[in-house]
Structure formats: C-alpha cells, structure tokens
Amino acid sequence: VNTAVSGAAVEIATRGVFDLTKAGSQAWTVGVRVYWDDTAKACTTTASTNKLIGVAAAAVGSGAGETTGRVFLTAAFTI
C-alpha cells in the first residue's frame, strides 16, 4: 500500500487476486459478487450503491476477526 499526491501518476493493478479488507459481519462463498463500499472503505457483498469490483476467490467466515477476503478483480468490473 502506497500513497500518492492527488493528480500524480501511479502504477496500479486492476486484474488478479488480492487480499482486501472486508466487512467482518459477512460470510463469503467462492464466486459471490464483491462490491467496494467507499463509505466503510471495505469490500462487501451488498450491492446497494456500491461499486462491483469482482468475485470472491476463497470462502471466508463472518466472525468479527475475519476481516480479510480474497477477491478476484477483473478489468470488466473496475473500469
């Protein structure tokens, strides 16, 4: 994780599998759609007004300590 000045050029990855922060209250199954909740700054399975970013690449539980989810990002979801 890095920071950059607004407007500065940066290199980013938009495809692949990444471990991302998720809502601890949600259990994920492989293949469930994953959205970015910009208010909570975490991934969620709640569509609402959140941005679709990919699908879960691994199952994860809903325990309070289970706050990392493996997400398969694709350019189709992030563009």
Backbone hydrogen bonds, N-H to C=O, Kabsch-Sander energy under -0.5 kcal/mol:
donor,donor_aa,acceptor,acceptor_aa,energy
8,A,5,V,-2.5
16,G,73,L,-2.1
18,F,71,V,-2.6
20,L,18,F,-0.7
20,L,69,G,-3.0
22,K,67,T,-2.3
23,A,43,C,-1.9
26,Q,23,A,-1.6
28,W,60,V,-2.6
31,G,56,A,-2.7
32,V,29,T,-2.0
34,V,54,G,-3.0
35,Y,44,T,-3.5
36,W,51,K,-2.9
37,D,35,Y,-0.6
37,D,42,A,-2.7
38,D,36,W,-0.9
41,K,37,D,-1.7
42,A,37,D,-1.5
43,C,21,T,-3.0
44,T,35,Y,-2.5
47,A,45,T,-0.6
50,N,47,A,-2.7
51,K,36,W,-1.5
53,I,34,V,-2.6
54,G,34,V,-1.6
55,V,72,F,-1.6
56,A,32,V,-2.3
57,A,70,R,-3.1
58,A,70,R,-0.8
60,V,28,W,-1.8
66,E,63,G,-2.0
67,T,65,G,-1.4
69,G,20,L,-3.1
71,V,18,F,-3.2
71,V,69,G,-0.6
72,F,55,V,-3.3
73,L,16,G,-3.2
73,L,71,V,-0.8
74,T,53,I,-0.8
77,F,74,T,-1.3
78,T,74,T,-1.5
79,I,75,A,-1.6
